[in-house]
Amino acid sequence: MDSQRIQAGLAGPIASIRTPFTQDGAIDYASLRQIVEFDIAAGAGALLITWGDSLFAVLSDGEIAELTRAVIESAAGRAVVVACTGRWATAQAVEYASYCRSMGADLLQVFLPQWYPGCLNRRTTVAHHLAVGQHIPVMANSAEFQRNGAAEGLAIARELIERAAPVLAMKADVTGRYDGAMTSLVKDHWTIFAGGQKAFHLELWPYGCQGYLSTFVTFMPAVTRAYWRAVGADDRPAATRIIEQIDRPFFDAIVAMPGGFDAAMHGILEISGLAQRWRRAPFTSLDDATMERIGSLLDSLNDTL
């Protein structure tokens, strides 16, 4: 694995893969290929498959494996591909790590089988990551580490660094001041990128957060490019204007829509001509009236640009 290439791909805008479905609930692989093509052309240096946005909650283990294979094949080495475990026991996570390596994934994000506080401790969490990392480089997740508190989360990261674990990156997963401390701790060892909105990335940027998970790169990349130019030029006022005039109004609107953020993003995929709006039952999908509201929202954002 080329660690420099992987880390460079994560040090910029990153696209999160949303699993597209047909109206009858089947995974729409033709649309998935279109999504991958769009995201790469839009400038995403990495494609992130994840437990949440990729809707692992309504996929079988076999479908997760097939989705991962399809993304890797569609990307064809043009972007870093980050696969993701389910919330599995160590043995299954290790088996999946070997599979992802054989398919050509660059990195594997590790989610933990945490059901209730105290199910895992520092020792078991570290051991789980070390076991997975024997087969493929690992991407950690800050929220997974702090299940037993912020201090314990930082201690887990510190131990992995001290033990030279094969961790190349971490997603700072919108957990407040803790993520600032985590960024400061790991920035010289792992590439760290921000989930959530641009304001969260801008908050972590001074601490050494390099990349960010860009919602707009998946459908309106002009916003992504404008923000990234502002960040690269250290032009905080310009970056802040994009947050205030585009990013924040967009998120305020879509999280309030029926079905929330994820349903709205599937609707946007349909409006963009990349996929259909549908999500697998029992998740809700948008009706025509809500789709019209989202279309009007996107028109207003284009006018702002």
HELIX and SHEET records of a PDB file:
HELIX    1   1 SER A    3  LEU A   10  1                                   8    
HELIX    2   2 TYR A   29  ALA A   42  1                                  14    
HELIX    3   3 PHE A   56  VAL A   58  5                                   3    
HELIX    4   4 ASP A   61  ALA A   75  1                                  15    
HELIX    5   5 THR A   90  MET A  103  1                                  14    
HELIX    6   6 ARG A  122  GLY A  133  1                                  12    
HELIX    7   7 SER A  142  PHE A  145  1                                   4    
HELIX    8   8 GLN A  146  ASN A  148  5                                   3    
HELIX    9   9 ALA A  150  GLU A  162  1                                  13    
HELIX   10  10 ARG A  177  VAL A  186  1                                  10    
HELIX   11  11 LYS A  198  LEU A  204  1                                   7    
HELIX   12  12 TRP A  205  TYR A  207  5                                   3    
HELIX   13  13 PHE A  216  THR A  218  5                                   3    
HELIX   14  14 PRO A  221  GLY A  232  1                                  12    
HELIX   15  15 ARG A  236  ILE A  242  1                                   7    
HELIX   16  16 ILE A  243  ASP A  247  3                                   5    
HELIX   17  17 ARG A  248  ILE A  254  1                                   7    
HELIX   18  18 GLY A  260  ILE A  271  1                                  12    
HELIX   19  19 ASP A  288  THR A  304  1                                  17    
SHEET    1   A 9 PRO A  13  SER A  16  0                                        
SHEET    2   A 9 ALA A  46  LEU A  48  1                                        
SHEET    3   A 9 VAL A  80  CYS A  84  1                                        
SHEET    4   A 9 LEU A 107  GLN A 109  1                                        
SHEET    5   A 9 VAL A 138  ASN A 141  1                                        
SHEET    6   A 9 VAL A 167  ALA A 172  1                                        
SHEET    7   A 9 THR A 191  ALA A 194  1                                        
SHEET    8   A 9 GLY A 211  LEU A 213  1                                        
SHEET    9   A 9 PRO A  13  SER A  16  1                                        
END                                                                             
